[in-house]
Amino acid sequence: MAKKSEDTKVLDPRINRIAKKLEAIRKEKGYTSYENFAIDKGLPRMQYWRMEKGTNFQFESLLKILDALEMSLADFFEEFE
């Protein structure tokens, strides 16, 4: 039987919310594929995918994505407490 790793990291719920919002905004902009979005916007494809999954979350990457979406930090975080 496989042993569950004790090192499995539980994601912060705030990161999950941000990741889900990135995905939702991408889809609102008409991109059903994260790959097409990343390629069209000049973003590293796998890095963007990891951001949407919440597994590689760096603010520098978030800023690049928001620039590609032409969205400010204030607009992105307006519904967060």
C-alpha positions as CSV (number, residue, x, y, z in Angstrom):
1,M,0.0,0.0,0.0
2,A,1.3,3.4,-0.9
3,K,2.2,5.6,2.0
4,K,0.8,9.2,1.9
5,S,3.6,11.7,2.0
6,E,3.7,13.7,5.2
7,D,5.4,16.5,3.1
8,T,2.3,17.1,1.0
9,K,1.7,20.8,1.2
10,V,-1.8,22.1,1.7
11,L,-2.4,25.2,-0.3
12,D,-3.4,28.4,1.4
13,P,-7.0,29.0,0.6
14,R,-6.2,32.6,-0.5
15,I,-3.8,31.2,-3.1
16,N,-6.6,28.9,-4.3
17,R,-8.9,31.9,-4.6
18,I,-6.4,33.8,-6.7
19,A,-5.7,30.8,-8.9
20,K,-9.4,30.2,-9.6
21,K,-9.8,33.9,-10.3
22,L,-7.0,33.8,-12.9
23,E,-8.7,30.9,-14.6
24,A,-12.1,32.6,-14.6
25,I,-10.7,35.8,-16.0
26,R,-8.8,33.9,-18.8
27,K,-12.1,32.2,-19.7
28,E,-14.0,35.5,-19.6
29,K,-11.5,36.9,-22.1
30,G,-12.4,34.0,-24.5
31,Y,-9.5,31.7,-23.9
32,T,-10.7,28.2,-23.2
33,S,-7.1,26.9,-23.3
34,Y,-4.5,28.1,-20.8
35,E,-1.8,27.2,-23.4
36,N,-3.3,29.5,-26.1
37,F,-3.6,32.4,-23.6
38,A,0.0,32.0,-22.4
39,I,1.3,31.8,-26.0
40,D,-0.7,34.8,-27.2
41,K,0.4,36.9,-24.2
42,G,4.1,35.8,-24.3
43,L,4.0,34.1,-21.0
44,P,5.8,30.8,-20.2
45,R,3.1,28.2,-20.7
46,M,4.0,25.9,-17.8
47,Q,4.5,28.8,-15.4
48,Y,1.1,30.1,-16.2
49,W,-0.5,26.7,-15.8
50,R,1.1,26.4,-12.3
51,M,-0.2,29.8,-11.4
52,E,-3.8,28.7,-12.3
53,K,-3.3,25.6,-10.2
54,G,-1.8,27.6,-7.3
55,T,1.4,25.5,-7.2
56,N,3.9,28.1,-8.3
57,F,2.8,31.3,-6.9
58,Q,5.1,34.3,-7.3
59,F,3.9,37.9,-7.3
60,E,6.2,38.8,-10.1
61,S,4.4,36.2,-12.2
62,L,1.1,37.5,-11.1
63,L,2.1,41.0,-12.2
64,K,3.1,39.7,-15.6
65,I,-0.3,38.0,-16.0
66,L,-2.2,41.1,-14.9
67,D,-0.3,43.2,-17.4
68,A,-1.2,40.7,-20.1
69,L,-4.9,41.0,-19.0
70,E,-4.6,44.8,-18.8
71,M,-5.8,44.7,-15.2
72,S,-4.6,46.5,-12.2
73,L,-3.9,45.0,-8.8
74,A,-6.7,47.0,-7.3
75,D,-9.2,45.6,-9.9
76,F,-8.0,42.1,-9.4
77,F,-8.2,42.2,-5.6
78,E,-11.3,44.3,-5.3
79,E,-13.5,41.4,-4.1
80,F,-10.9,40.0,-1.7
81,E,-11.1,40.9,2.0
